[in-house]
Amino acid sequence: MQKKECIEIAERYIQNRANQDEVKRLNLWIKNNQEISSWLELEIKVSSSTIDNDVQTRMFRNIENRIDIKDRTNNEKQNRFQLNKWIHVAAMFILPLLTAAGVYFYMSQDKTSPAQLVVAVERGQKANITLPDGSKVWLNSQSSLTYSTNFNVKKRELKLDGEAYFEVIHNPNKPFIVQSHDISVKALGTAFGVKAYNEDKLISSILMKGKVLVTTPDGEAILKPNERIIYDKTKHKKAQSTVANATDFTGWIHNELRFEDESLSDIAKTIQRIYNVEVVFASEKLKSQRYTGTINNNSLENVLNIITLTSPVSFQINNQQVTLSENNKPKQNIP
């Protein structure tokens, strides 16, 4: 099979248009192509340290179920999962979707330019990764992080859509820069958070330790620990303030929710991302209700119950839809 045909079949598979015979031919071609097999094996080795262990296990168990490895023993089936044993297997017999996407990417990319790596987190999920320089990143629901394969060669630059917390390895020769829509955060060695969802009108960054330079269309600002900056995309203005405890704003890492004078409309967006539900307002007046506080036990029902206890709101959950309605009962003071 020629390179052009390989790319065409891989593209059809990604679009769910390839037939079984084409998929078999593609897998056979990969199995007998040392260049592609070595590349896939390298990609799995590189990514294995950044993929959650549970995800690794599920992915490779799926591979195990789809292929026939003659030299497996019964004891190995019962023993704990060994990633190294399957790296070569996965590179040769990897799941069709990953194979097709990987081959299409590999064969189609411009080898003179560095490739772009994307870590994406779906609704209702969170993830953490370790970057090639050793820096750690925690990604909140419905967020994505993009960086180049030459990250940490001469520079350390990333693009963020969503919310993330960074613990950066100190390297003054390679500044760590996070680009996120209208905001850029530059750090030499520090811990900070960035919240910049494309659909939100506010972008914010908060500093836990160290020092960062934040650049917005409204100018630059240097943050010190427990300082926060908010940029309003509609008003094109930034505002810098001091907070009591910066870690309150990254409580989502530990399954906490923090609201800082946020409208119920904005809180609804957060609920949709975290719990993978749709929030519907039976009354438009409810959207302007504002809340400040931290919720430790953040199951969906607990969050909604606390909201209803402190404001004239009632809720109803039907499958994956939450409906918020007016309720004129007296609200309670809940710390």
N, C-alpha and C positions, 0 to 999 in steps of 0.2 A: 504493500500500500504506500502511495506517495504522500509527501508532506501535505499537499493541497487537499487531497481526499481525507486525510486524517483530521485536518482542521475542520473541514465541512461536516464530517460525521460528529465530531466533538461538539460543534456548534448546534447541530440538530438535536443531539442528546440533551444539551442544556435546555433547549426550547421544548423538550419532550416530544420530538418529532422523529427520532431515530427508531428503526425497527430492531428486533432482537438479533437478526443476522448482522446488522451494522455494529451493534454493541459488542457482539462476540468477536468480530474482526478487529475492532478497536482494541479490545482487551488482549487479544492474541498479538497484535502488533506491538503493544506496550511491553508485553512479556518478553518479546524477542528483540526489543530495542534497548541496548545497554545504556545509551545516552539518556533516554527518557526514564528508565528504571532507576538509574543512579540519581537523577535529578529529584524524582519523587521521594526516594529514600532520604536524600539530604534534606528536603523540605520537611519531612516527618520528623527527622532528628532535631532540626532547628526548632520546630514548633512544639515538640513534645514537652519542653520545659515550661512552656507558657500556656499549655492547655490544662484545664482543670483535670485532676486525676479521674474523677467520675466520668467526665466526658471522654477521656482517653479510653477508659475501660469499656464504655458503651460502644464507642466507635470500633474498637478492635474486636470486641465480642461479636459485633455485627459482621465484621470481615470473617471471623472464625467460623461463623454459622454459614457463610456463603461459599467457602472453599473447602477442599478436601486435602488436609495435610497428613500424609501417610505415616510420618514418623512421630505423631503425637502418642503419648502414653496415657493410660487411664488416670494415672496419678497426676499428670499435668493438667488434665481436665478438671480435677478436683482441687488442685492447689491454687494459690493466689495468682492473679494475673501478672505476667511478666512482660513488660513493655518491650525490652530489648529483643526478645525472641521473635516478636511480631513486626519489628521495624522493616526487616527485609521482606517478609511475607506481604506486609501492607503495600510496600513499594511495587511488588510484582502483581498482586491480585487485589488491589485496593477497590473499594466500592465504585461502581460505574459512574455515579455522579461526580465524586471527587476525581476520578480518573479523567472523565471528559472535561470537567472544568479546568483541571490542572494541565492537561495536555493542550487544550485550546489556548490557555494562558501562556504556556511555555512556548508553543510553536508560533503563536501570533505576536508575541511581544518583540519590541525593538531591542535587540541585545546590546545596542550601544547606550541605551538609557536604563537607569535603575528601575526595577519594578516597584509597584506600590503594594504594600501589605495592608489589609483592612481587618480589624477586629470589630465585629458587630455584635451587639447584644439585643436580643429581642425583647418585646414587652413582657413584663413579669419575671425577667431574669436579671442577674447581676454577674459580673465576671471580674477576675483579676489576672493580670499578666505581668511577667518580668521582661523588660525590654533588653535588647542586646548589650546595653551598657550597665545592666544591673539595676536600673531604676525600676520602681514598681508602680503599677497603675491599677486603680480600682474603677470599673465602669458601672454606672447605674443603668437602669432599664432604658431600652430604646436609645442607646448611645452607640457611636462608632468612633474608632480611632484609626487614623491612617498615617503610615510612615513608610519611608523608602527602605529598600534593601541595603542601601549604603548608609543607613542611620548609624551614627557614632564613628563613621570613617573620618569625616572632616567636621561634621556638625551634627546636632541632635534637634531635629525639627519634626513636629507632629501636627496633624490636623484633627480637631475634635468637633463632633456634632453630638451634643448631649451633655451629660454630666460625668465628671471624673475627679478622682483624688490622686495626686501624684506625690511619691516620695522619691526625690531625685538624688542620684549619686553625684557627689561633688566632683567637678572637673572644670576648672576655670578656663581651660583651653578650648572647651567645646560647650558653649552656652546651651542650655536646655530651653527650647522655645515651643510653646503651644499656641497654634493659630486656631481661632474659633470664631468664624464669621467676622464681626467687627472688632474683635478683641484679640490682643496678642500678649502672652505672659512669658516673660523671660526670667529664668532662674539659673543661678550658678550651683547651688546645692541647698535644697530646701524642701518643705512640705506645704502643699497648697491645693486648693480645690477650685474647679472651674465649672460653672453651670451655664451652658450656652446652647439650648435647644433652638433649632431654626424657627419653630412655630411660636416661641415665646418672644415677647417684646423686650424683656429684660435679660441682660447678660451680666453675670457676676463672677468675681474671683475673691477668694478669701485665703489668708495666709496663716499657717500654723507656726512655722518656724523658718528662720533665715530671712531672706529679702528677695523681692521680685519687682521687676519693672513691668507695669501694665500699660499697654499702648492702645488707645481707642481713637476714633475720629475726632474726639473732643480733647485730645491731648494725652500726655503721659502722666503717670503717677507711680510713686514708689510705695509699696506696701511693707509695713512692719508687722510682726506677729500680732494677731488678734485685730487686724484691720481688714476691711472689706471694701470692695469697689463695685458699684452697680452702674452699668451703662444702659440707658434707655434708647432703643433703636428707633423709636418713633419721634422722640424729642431731640435725639442726637446730643444727649447730655450725660455726663458721668457724675457720680456722687460717691465720695469716700467717707467712711465712718469707722469708728472703733466699736468692737463687740466685746461682751464679757468673756466669752469662751468660744474661740473659733471652731473647736471640735464639735460644737453643737450643730454646725452646718454640714458636717459630713457624717452625721449619725446614721444615714442610710446604709453605710457600710456594715453597721451592726444592727440593721433592721429597725432603726428608729426613724421617726418622721419629725422634721422640724419646720414649723411655719413661722415666718417673721412678717407680721402685718400683711398677710397674703389674702387675696380675694378668694371666695369660694370657687370662682371661675378658674383661677390658676390652680387651686388645690385639686379641682376636678381633673385637670390635665395630669397632675402628678399621680393621682389615683389610677387613671387610665393606663399610664405607663407601668406602674409598679404591679398592678393586679390584673393587667390584660383584660380590662372590662371597658364598656362604653358607659359614660355618665350622661344622663339626659336631665335637663332642667324642666320641670313642669311649670315653673314660674321664673321669668327673666329677672324678677326683683331679687331672687336669692343669689345671683351671681356676684352682687356687690358686697355681700356679707364678708367681714374680714376677721382673720384669726392669727393669733400669736401663741406659740407653745410647742412643747415636745411631747410626742406620743411614743412610749416605750414598747408597749405591746401592740404591734401594728398589723394585726390581722385585719382584713377588710371590714368585717363587721364591727370590730372594736373601734377602728378609726371613724366609721360612720356613726356609731353610737355616741362617741364623744362629741362629734359635731352636732348631733341632734340634742344632746344634753345642754350645750352651751349656746344654742341659737334656735330660732323658730323654724327648724327644718325637720322633716321626716324623710325616711328613705324606704325604698322597696327594691329587693334584688330579685331579678328574674333571669335565670341562666347567666349570661355574660353582660347583662345590662343593669345599671343602677339608676333608678329614677329618684330625683330629689324634688320634694314638694314642700309647700308652705305648711307650717304648723304653728298655730298661735298660742300654744301652751307657754307658760312662763319659763324662761331659760334659767339654768342653774349656774352658780359660780364654781367652776372646776379649775383648780390650780394646774 
